[in-house]
Amino acid sequence: MSTTTIVIMCTIGVYLLMMIVIGGFFSKKNHNTDDFYLGGRKLGPIVTAMSAEASDMSSWLLMGLPAVALMTGIPEAFWTALGLAIGTYLNWLFVAKRLRVYTQKVDAVTLPDFFSKRFGDDRHIITLIAAVFIVIFFVPYTASGFAACGKLFSSLFDVSYTYAMIASAIVIVLYCTLGGFLAASTTDFIQSIIMTVALLVVLGVGEAVTNGMGNVFNNVKSMDGYLDVFKGFDVASGTVGSYGALPVASTLAWGLGYFGMPHILLRFMAIEDKKKLKLSRRIASIWVVISMGIAVLIGIVGYSLMKNGIVPAYENASSAETIVVDVGRWIASHGYIPAFIGGVILAGILASTMSTADSQLLAAASAVSQNLVQETFNKKLSEKKSMWLARICVLVISVVAVFLALDPSSSVFRIVSFAWAGFGAVFGPLVLFGLFWKRTNKWGAITGMLTGGVTIFLWKFVVREIVVVSLLTKAPDQKIGETFEAVKAECKADRK
């Protein structure tokens, strides 16, 4: 093992140890499940803002977004980032304060608990449905985070992806089960700082080795559509795309998902002083815009790095998700101090993953232990037993997520997009109606959640089955194909 590799491992090791120490410190402050799930509503404005956004962005920021920008050009990355920036601001502006006040008024510590008490559902039907959907969507979301860690260590240290992914999951679960919400929020704050440093360093190094942004943009200008927000360019196939009104609308719609993200909404519920939410909103909005802008620029710079042989030639967006890893490894190969810097960059990717995974695990655990076991099935437990049940649920959900993450070819961007759409559809409208329309009742709430969840699954799986079955069965008659091509050609001619 080279000295450079040892320096990187030590840097990452110190970071991981620091996370575990924080978990151990806050374990002493968890006296009941309210503390474990919501931190006793003691978060300050800066920690609230940065932990919310760090838990939001996840590995998608340092892996998914740069990869999409690198391999397909500006359109998808640009419109997605714009939608998320708008959604972030609107969520803080309209939802944060009212949700904080409302949940304290009805004494709710989880989102399903709030829904049940808001709509007077004494039978906890709403709690059951909400908790089930939280588990369904958070497990693959968490799995994507574990997968990101596995890709990081596998590509960096040439070790088995499976072992690397499992080892990363163990660290996340360890400090999460120890410290609960306060540990998760504090580590998220630290992780947001490390993520920011990693983004800035990678962008700066990328710009320096390609002799400035002028050369970077000259390199991609040769690809017609790469910088066009309505076209795009597939680097792998060398073809120009078309990004019309429907794709623009669907990617902008990512911003709507914010209104239904349990791990973000919990931060609103946990702030100590509701009057400081304005400061949190400003900090969060500025950080999101800057960080996503840098991530997109890293993707554009990545093309020049790929052409110069500094990073490998990627085949698709999934393989390109290691772009920041590869840059960090290249930096680390130039000496001891660069190795330390490379370690910080790689720790940033780990931070982005952990900052989301811990929040997801807590939200999913609370859905099972608090909302399902104790509220829906009316199992009365002591505070001590409730705490143990919560920790056991974290472990069980983590094991399931690990099994889902065993496939190293899975795309972080695609997995996150599915879970994000699910939460947005199931909880987003209900949060808004529950907070702003007094007439909303429990039957409307139940119907809204079920309709949103079913729609997402139909779109995800029914559309896929249409494609698979069509490919596996006999092709349409030649006459049908000729008619299709004629229509396609006529429409294409009309556009010219």
Secondary structure, DSSP 8 states (H G I E B T S, - for coil): --HHHHHHHHHHHHHHHHHHHHHHHHHTT--SHHHHHHGGG-B-HHHHHHHHHHHHHHHIIIIIHHHHHHHH-HHHHHHHHHHHHHHHHHIIIIIHHHHHHHHHHTT--SHHHHHHHHTT-TT-HHHHHHHHHHHHHHHHHHHHHHHHHHHHHHHHH---HHHHHHHHHHHHHHHHHHHHHHHHHHHHHHHHHHHHHHHHHHHHHHHHHTTSHHHHHHHHHTSTTTT-TTS-EETTTTEE----HHHHHHHHGGGGGGGG-HHHHHHHHHBS-GGGHHHHHHHHHHHHHHHHHHHHHHHHHHHHHHHTTSS---SSTTGGGGHHHHHHHHHHTT-HHHHHHHHHHHHHHHHHHHHHHHHHHHHHHHIIIIIIIIIIS-----HHHHHHHHHHHHHHHHHHHHHHTT-TT--HHHHHHHHHHHHHHHHHHHHHHHHH-TT--HHHHHHHHHHHHHHHHIIIIIHHHHHHHHHHS----HHHHHHHHHHHHHHHHHH-
